[in-house]
């Protein structure tokens, strides 16, 4: 985790970056960034794929993130976002999967788009039927590799259950939490998972490891890591939470063996 939603996953010999945000703190349209990334984009080394849950909001895809995405071999995102991004962007409809070549002796990496709802279930829907906007989560998998779920900006436990039903057990769940709230949207109700809903989502997924993302570095996040810890503790699942500081690697293989 690098701060905000930005997540780096090394899997099947490939480096994947989810929702790159590398701009410095300050105002970004109607949102305010309060802290820069724990690691600069220039320090990431070669990136094979960028995943973009949606391109419309600067807290998930800012100017520096767009520059990174434009320079990598492939961007995977929603169909709508792909139409707005460069030639290296490929849109995946919900449940669509793409198989990419693996690296370092791995045969392949499968990236599957999964549902996400960026706000309350009864929220106002646009002409295409999306709450707030079109958003995608992703599931990464490969032979001999953990199955990793990256929720994207999702507030729906029902969407999480659909992922669990379709994919099966998730080894590592990267949940975008923070209970993001914008006063002008959905009467200020959460646009992403609350801490309590994240704890419920982790149980539904059967996750062995949970990494909480999208809960710092922006002023519109209404819940932080302390809230997540409390919610998981009250649910009796506190041991699932990864506590690795931002900017440091989490050894997933080690955690999954514990």
C-alpha positions in Angstrom: 0.0 0.0 0.0 1.3 3.4 -1.0 -1.5 5.6 0.4 -5.0 6.3 -0.7 -6.2 3.5 -3.0 -2.8 2.9 -4.6 -1.8 -0.8 -4.3 1.2 -2.6 -5.8 0.9 -6.4 -6.2 3.7 -8.6 -7.4 2.0 -11.8 -8.6 2.9 -14.5 -11.2 6.1 -12.6 -12.0 4.3 -9.4 -12.9 4.1 -6.1 -11.1 0.5 -4.7 -11.0 -0.4 -1.2 -9.8 -4.0 -0.5 -8.8 -5.5 3.0 -9.0 -2.2 5.0 -9.2 -2.3 8.3 -7.3 1.1 10.0 -7.0 0.3 13.7 -7.0 1.4 15.9 -4.1 -1.0 17.1 -1.4 -3.4 19.8 -2.2 -6.8 20.5 -3.9 -7.9 18.2 -6.7 -11.1 19.5 -8.2 -13.7 19.1 -5.4 -11.5 16.8 -3.3 -8.5 17.6 -1.1 -5.4 15.4 -0.9 -3.8 15.5 2.6 -0.6 13.5 2.1 1.6 12.4 -0.8 2.4 8.7 -1.6 4.7 6.7 0.6 6.8 5.8 -2.5 7.2 7.9 -5.6 6.2 6.5 -9.0 9.8 6.7 -10.2 10.8 4.3 -7.5 8.4 1.5 -8.5 10.6 0.0 -11.1 9.1 -1.6 -14.2 5.3 -1.9 -14.0 3.6 -4.4 -16.3 -0.1 -3.6 -15.8 -2.1 -0.7 -14.3 -5.6 -1.5 -13.0 -8.0 1.5 -12.9 -11.2 0.9 -11.1 -12.6 4.1 -12.6 -11.0 7.2 -14.2 -13.5 9.9 -13.2 -12.4 10.7 -9.6 -9.0 12.2 -8.8 -8.6 10.2 -5.5 -8.4 7.0 -7.6 -6.6 8.3 -10.7 -4.8 11.6 -10.5 -2.5 13.4 -13.0 0.7 11.6 -12.0 -1.2 8.3 -12.0 -2.4 9.0 -15.5 1.2 9.6 -16.6 2.2 6.3 -15.1 -0.6 4.5 -16.8 0.2 6.0 -20.2 3.7 4.7 -20.0 3.0 1.0 -19.1 2.4 -1.8 -21.5 -1.2 -2.4 -20.5 -4.1 -0.7 -18.6 -7.1 -2.8 -17.6 -10.2 -0.9 -16.6 -14.0 -0.5 -17.2 -15.2 -0.3 -20.8 -16.2 3.4 -20.3 -12.8 4.3 -18.8 -11.0 2.5 -21.6 -12.8 4.6 -24.2 -11.4 7.7 -22.5 -7.9 6.5 -22.0 -5.0 5.8 -24.4 -4.4 3.0 -26.8 -2.9 0.8 -24.1 -6.2 0.7 -22.2 -8.4 -2.4 -22.5 -12.0 -2.4 -21.1 -13.3 -5.5 -19.2 -17.0 -5.9 -18.7 -18.1 -7.4 -15.3 -17.0 -11.0 -15.0 -14.8 -10.8 -18.2 -11.3 -12.1 -17.7 -8.1 -11.7 -19.6 -5.1 -14.1 -19.4 -1.7 -12.4 -19.5 1.7 -14.0 -19.8 3.4 -14.7 -16.5 7.0 -13.8 -15.7 9.9 -15.4 -13.8 8.9 -18.9 -14.9 5.1 -18.5 -14.2 2.9 -19.5 -17.1 0.1 -16.9 -16.8 -1.8 -14.3 -14.8 -5.5 -14.1 -15.0 -7.2 -10.7 -14.3 -11.0 -10.8 -14.0 -13.3 -7.8 -13.6 -15.8 -8.1 -10.8 -18.8 -5.9 -9.7 -18.6 -2.8 -7.6 -21.2 -0.3 -6.5 -19.8 3.2 -5.8 -22.4 4.2 -3.3 -25.6 3.1 -1.5 -27.7 0.4 -3.1 -30.7 2.9 -3.3 -28.5 5.7 -4.7 -29.2 7.8 -7.7 -28.3 6.0 -10.9 -27.0 7.5 -14.1 -28.3 6.8 -17.6 -26.3 3.6 -17.7 -27.6 2.3 -14.4 -24.5 3.1 -12.3 -24.5 4.6 -8.8 -22.0 7.6 -8.9 -20.2 6.1 -11.9 -19.1 2.9 -13.6 -16.6 1.1 -11.3 -14.8 -2.2 -11.4 -13.1 -4.4 -8.9 -10.6 -7.1 -10.0 -9.5 -10.6 -9.0 -6.0 -11.7 -9.8 -5.0 -15.4 -9.9 -2.4 -17.7 -11.3 -1.2 -21.3 -10.9 0.6 -21.6 -7.6 -0.3 -18.0 -6.6 -2.8 -16.6 -4.1 -6.1 -15.4 -5.3 -6.2 -11.6 -4.7 -9.4 -9.5 -4.7 -9.1 -5.7 -5.2 -12.5 -4.2 -4.4 -12.2 -0.8 -6.1 -14.6 1.8 -4.8 -17.4 -0.4 -3.6 -19.9 0.1 -0.8 -22.0 -3.0 -1.5 -21.8 -6.2 0.5 -24.1 -7.7 -2.1 -21.4 -7.1 -4.7 -18.9 -8.8 -2.4 -21.1 -11.8 -2.0 -21.5 -12.0 -5.8 -17.7 -12.2 -6.1 -17.5 -14.9 -3.4 -20.2 -16.9 -5.1 -18.6 -16.6 -8.6 -14.9 -16.9 -7.7 -14.8 -19.0 -4.6 -12.5 -18.5 -1.7 -10.3 -15.4 -1.8 -6.9 -15.6 -0.2 -6.1 -11.9 0.0 -8.7 -9.2 0.0 -7.7 -5.6 -0.6 -10.7 -3.7 0.6 -11.3 -0.1 -0.3 -12.7 1.2 3.0 -12.6 4.7 4.5 -16.4 5.3 4.3 -15.7 8.0 1.7 -18.3 10.8 2.0 -18.9 13.8 -0.3 -21.7 16.1 1.0 -23.1 16.8 -2.5 -23.4 13.1 -3.3 -26.0 10.7 -1.9 -26.8 13.0 1.0 -23.3 12.4 2.4 -23.8 8.7 2.8 -20.8 6.4 2.4 -19.6 5.8 -1.1 -17.2 3.1 -0.1 -17.2 0.3 2.5 -17.6 1.3 6.1 -15.3 -0.5 8.6 -18.2 -2.6 9.8 -19.1 -3.6 6.2 -15.5 -4.4 5.5 -15.4 -6.8 8.4 -18.6 -8.5 7.0 -17.1 -8.6 3.5 -14.0 -10.3 4.8 -16.1 -13.1 6.4 -18.2 -13.5 3.2 -15.0 -13.8 1.1 -13.4 -16.3 3.5 -10.2 -14.2 3.2 -7.0 -15.3 4.9 -5.5 -11.8 4.8 -7.2 -8.5 4.6 -5.4 -5.3 3.5 -7.3 -2.1 4.2 -6.9 0.5 1.4 -8.4 3.9 0.5 -8.6 5.2 4.0 -5.9 7.8 4.2 -4.3 10.7 2.3 -7.7 12.3 1.4 -9.9 14.6 3.4 -13.2 12.9 2.4 -12.4 9.6 4.1 -14.6 9.6 7.2 -13.1 6.4 8.8 -9.4 5.4 9.3 -7.3 2.4 10.3 -8.3 2.7 14.0 -12.0 2.3 12.9 -11.1 -0.7 10.8 -9.2 -2.4 13.6 -12.1 -1.8 16.0 -14.6 -3.3 13.6 -12.6 -6.4 12.8 -11.9 -6.8 16.6 -15.6 -6.6 17.4 -16.3 -9.2 14.6 -13.6 -11.5 16.1 -11.5 -11.4 12.9 -8.8 -8.9 13.9 -6.1 -11.5 13.2 -7.0 -11.2 9.5 -5.9 -7.6 9.2 -2.5 -6.8 7.8 -0.8 -4.0 9.7 2.2 -3.4 7.5 3.0 0.3 7.4 2.4 2.2 4.1 5.3 2.0 1.7 6.5 -1.4 3.0 6.0 -4.8 1.3 3.6 -7.3 2.8 4.9 -10.9 2.3 1.7 -12.6 1.3 3.2 -16.0 1.0 4.5 -15.8 4.5 1.1 -14.6 5.9 -0.8 -17.3 4.1 1.4 -20.0 5.7 0.9 -18.7 9.2 
